[in-house]
Amino acid sequence: MPTSILVERPAMEEQKHDAKKLGDPLVSEQATRPASDQANRGVADQAARLTKATGDEYAKALSSMISDAEAKAAAKQRRKSLRQSRSLLWFVTFALFAGVTWNVYMFMRPVPPPPPETQLRAGRITLFNTVKAIEAHRATRGALPTDLSVLTIPRGNYEYARADTGYTIELAMPDVVVTYRSGEDVDQLLVQAAVR
């Protein structure tokens, strides 16, 4: 036969006996309480009932209360980690969206042309290579090309004009125009491009 865990005094015995005659005060009090108050006082009621329990009943009830508290704590922790995960997900989504938006903005933005000095140097070097291609064509075929499409030259905005004895070629850059007339020293284009 299980024994009671709590040692009661004779005065408490009398109170227990009176409670039995009048009915269980916890039960009658619980029936008159509103539902929200009952939920709040659930643990206190369980503890009050445990004062009347035997050792095995006390252990089972205590074990039940502990497992309920652990389940509530685990559920609370899961909710907290879920909130943190959602916050992290929103932050990553915002950062990714901002990064993509910035890159699209930078990609769509027009690139400004280089400074005129840089354009002039690049134009002279490009025109040098183009003149060398025209002279190579004349050396192999014996005539100037009719247009520049037959040559393998760097792309550019060229104006090519043939004359009886020679040709004139212009390369238009965004801010400058570089011109070469046949008979001029082509190496001067490189010399001028190297001068700063």
Residue pairs with C-beta under 8 A, 6 or more apart in sequence:
2 54
2 55
2 56
2 57
3 54
3 55
4 53
4 54
4 55
5 53
5 54
5 55
5 58
6 51
8 16
16 52
19 25
26 45
26 48
26 49
30 38
30 45
33 41
43 65
46 61
46 65
49 61
50 57
50 58
50 61
50 62
53 61
113 119
113 173
113 174
113 175
114 122
116 175
116 176
117 196
119 173
119 174
119 175
119 176
120 173
120 176
120 178
120 193
121 193
122 173
122 193
123 156
123 171
123 173
123 176
123 177
123 178
124 178
124 189
124 190
124 192
124 193
125 189
125 190
125 193
126 154
126 156
126 171
126 178
127 169
127 171
127 178
127 180
127 189
128 186
128 189
128 190
128 193
129 153
129 154
130 148
130 151
130 153
130 154
130 156
130 158
130 169
130 171
131 169
131 180
131 186
131 189
132 186
133 151
133 152
133 153
134 144
134 145
134 148
134 151
134 167
134 169
135 186
137 144
137 145
137 150
137 151
138 144
138 145
144 162
144 167
145 151
146 162
147 160
148 158
148 160
156 171
156 172
157 171
157 172
157 173
158 169
158 170
158 171
158 172
159 169
159 170
159 172
160 167
160 168
160 169
161 167
161 168
161 169
163 182
165 182
166 181
166 182
166 183
167 181
167 182
168 179
168 180
168 181
168 182
169 179
169 180
170 177
170 178
170 179
170 180
171 177
171 178
171 179
178 189
180 186
180 189
